[in-house]
Amino acid sequence: MTSSDIRAEFEGFRNAGLNGDDMAATHLESRFGEGLTRFVRRVVRTGRGTGSLAEFVLNEARIVREQLGLERDELVSELISRICAVITGQGIAGRVDTVSVADRQTVCVS
């Protein structure tokens, strides 16, 4: 699978979510959860990363730790759910935004 294939799949999940598919985030997590888990664990463990997804993970990790005080495995699981929700345009705490695979924010409504 090439990066173009992955990008196309992510865009498909994002479009499905924005078109009202309530299960788009769940399907995205099912499809890419293992890879996202490795990525999120690495970013959380090192406390750094490049690109908008890593920045999102670090910011959300800080917020989740302050608000919920989760242990590492629970934190990673929560962050993966948040990533999938954001990519598919589902809100987190009343916020709707999506992150494109090309590291550009595509929608932000607060």
C-alpha positions as CSV (number, residue, x, y, z in Angstrom):
1,M,0.0,0.0,0.0
2,T,1.4,3.3,-1.0
3,S,1.1,6.7,0.8
4,S,-1.3,7.7,-2.0
5,D,-3.5,4.7,-1.2
6,I,-3.5,5.6,2.5
7,R,-4.2,9.2,1.8
8,A,-7.1,8.2,-0.5
9,E,-8.6,5.9,2.2
10,F,-8.3,8.6,4.9
11,E,-10.0,11.1,2.6
12,G,-12.8,8.6,2.0
13,F,-13.4,8.2,5.7
14,R,-13.3,12.0,6.1
15,N,-15.8,12.5,3.3
16,A,-18.0,9.7,4.7
17,G,-18.0,11.4,8.2
18,L,-18.7,14.8,6.8
19,N,-21.6,13.3,4.8
20,G,-23.2,12.1,8.0
21,D,-21.9,8.6,8.4
22,D,-21.9,8.3,12.2
23,M,-19.7,5.1,12.0
24,A,-17.0,6.7,9.9
25,A,-14.7,7.2,12.9
26,T,-15.2,3.7,14.1
27,H,-14.4,2.3,10.6
28,L,-11.3,4.5,10.4
29,E,-10.1,3.2,13.8
30,S,-10.8,-0.4,12.8
31,R,-8.8,0.0,9.5
32,F,-5.8,2.0,10.8
33,G,-6.0,1.6,14.6
34,E,-2.8,-0.5,14.8
35,G,-0.7,2.0,12.9
36,L,-2.2,4.9,14.7
37,T,-1.5,3.2,18.1
38,R,2.2,2.8,17.2
39,F,2.3,6.4,16.1
40,V,0.5,7.8,19.1
41,R,2.6,5.7,21.5
42,R,5.8,7.0,20.0
43,V,4.7,10.6,20.0
44,V,3.5,10.4,23.6
45,R,6.6,8.6,24.8
46,T,9.1,11.0,23.2
47,G,7.0,14.1,23.6
48,R,7.7,15.3,20.1
49,G,7.0,14.7,16.5
50,T,6.7,16.5,13.2
51,G,3.6,17.4,11.3
52,S,0.1,18.5,12.2
53,L,-1.0,15.1,13.4
54,A,1.9,14.9,15.9
55,E,1.1,18.4,17.1
56,F,-2.5,17.4,17.5
57,V,-1.5,14.3,19.5
58,L,0.8,16.4,21.8
59,N,-1.8,19.1,22.4
60,E,-4.7,16.6,23.0
61,A,-2.4,14.5,25.3
62,R,-1.8,17.6,27.4
63,I,-5.5,18.4,27.6
64,V,-6.6,14.9,28.4
65,R,-3.9,14.5,31.1
66,E,-5.0,17.7,32.7
67,Q,-8.8,16.9,32.5
68,L,-8.9,13.1,32.9
69,G,-5.6,12.0,34.3
70,L,-5.6,8.8,32.3
71,E,-2.8,6.1,32.4
72,R,-0.7,5.7,29.3
73,D,-2.8,2.9,27.6
74,E,-6.0,4.7,28.3
75,L,-4.5,7.9,27.1
76,V,-3.4,6.4,23.9
77,S,-6.8,4.8,23.3
78,E,-8.5,8.2,24.0
79,L,-6.1,10.0,21.6
80,I,-6.8,7.5,18.8
81,S,-10.5,8.0,19.3
82,R,-10.1,11.7,19.1
83,I,-7.9,11.5,16.0
84,C,-10.5,9.4,14.2
85,A,-13.3,11.8,15.3
86,V,-11.5,14.8,14.1
87,I,-10.5,13.2,10.7
88,T,-14.1,12.3,10.1
89,G,-15.4,15.7,11.1
90,Q,-17.1,14.6,14.3
91,G,-16.9,17.0,17.2
92,I,-14.9,16.8,20.3
93,A,-16.4,18.9,23.1
94,G,-18.6,20.8,20.7
95,R,-15.8,21.5,18.3
96,V,-15.9,20.3,14.7
97,D,-12.6,20.2,12.8
98,T,-10.9,17.9,10.4
99,V,-7.2,17.3,9.6
100,S,-6.3,16.4,6.1
101,V,-3.7,13.8,5.4
102,A,-1.6,16.5,3.8
103,D,-1.0,18.2,7.1
104,R,-3.4,21.0,6.4
105,Q,-6.4,21.8,8.6
106,T,-9.4,21.7,6.4
107,V,-12.3,22.8,8.6
108,C,-12.4,24.5,11.9
109,V,-15.6,25.5,13.6
110,S,-15.6,26.4,17.2
